[in-house]
Amino acid sequence: MSDDTQTCPRRMHEAGPWEHAADLDAWTTGHGVAGQDSIGLSCSFCGSLHPDRFLELVREGWIVGPTDKSYKAYLDRPATEEDQRARKERWLETAQGQAVRRAAEAEGKTPEQVTEELDRAYRAENPMAKSAGTRAKFYYQHLTLEQQNEFIALYNERRMNVGYPGRLYVLPFFAGPSST
Ligand SMILES: [Zn+2]
């Protein structure tokens, strides 16, 4: 058994036509989404990024992309400030951006109000403006209890960048409301 041998919790706990036994999986390359290998090792069974690497990148400000599944997330590389600025400049020049500006000006708004209006429209039209693209998928089952607690703390203390719509609309299975 090599050092990167592991047991995928999804293999063990989910029903399926595979062997439910330990030590059959590895942390390796060639799985996950396109480009995932460039940021870290992945589970040979389910394609999830390694949990240590996932949390490390979340701490660094990578964007956790909500999904409608309580066990799955995407991880996006954040766009640089420069890229974000350039993207917004380009949008302001589009017919859409120009129309929003003209409409706000026609309503007699002040330059500050026009800028606010443009900011609001830009955010609404470009929910992924802060992302430089999805680089990994992650399955929460791979987190240890301690890592689950850190994830919840990062989220609750708003130290986590969360992708559109800015909150985990389906919470991870370990973070649901208590059943009291
Ligand atoms: Zn796995």
Residues whose N, C-alpha, C, O or C-beta is under 5 A from the ligand:
A	BS01	ZN	C8 R10 C43 F45 C46 G47 S48
